[in-house]
């Protein structure tokens, strides 16, 4: 199937034109990149939790997918730290850790990436505990790399 810029919805066309302007890519390469992305991975940033996540994805992940260095990138992967249950009369909810990206590289390496602004990191008081539990229960036993990127953003989207 062959697509051109004129075939894209206006919002995606605008983003494709930005990509073209940034990297002097051909129209076909920009359209191919757009069609490769999952529906939930909108280039407009509508489906990213923060501008930092969007910028990381566009500047680090997309070029590496195109070069073949990255085989897959899952957005918002969720990991169960503790299952739901009951104790006495208490109902215990499941506790989960949701990362921003789970990236699988061509060499077999798996990297979990967390993008947080300083503001959000301070506001999520239990973040450091959930992060540590995730590292001990998933990252370390599986040999995954964990990368945390702290941005200077004051407010998230």
Secondary structure, 3 states (H helix, E strand, C coil): CCCCHHHCCHHHHHHHHHHHHHHCCCHHHHHHHHHHCCCCCCCCCCCCCCHHHHHHHHHHHHHHHHHCCEEEEEECCEEEEECCEEECCEEECCEEEECCEEEEECCCCEEEEEEEEHHHHHHCCCHHHHHHHHHHHHHHHHCCEEEEEEECCCCCC
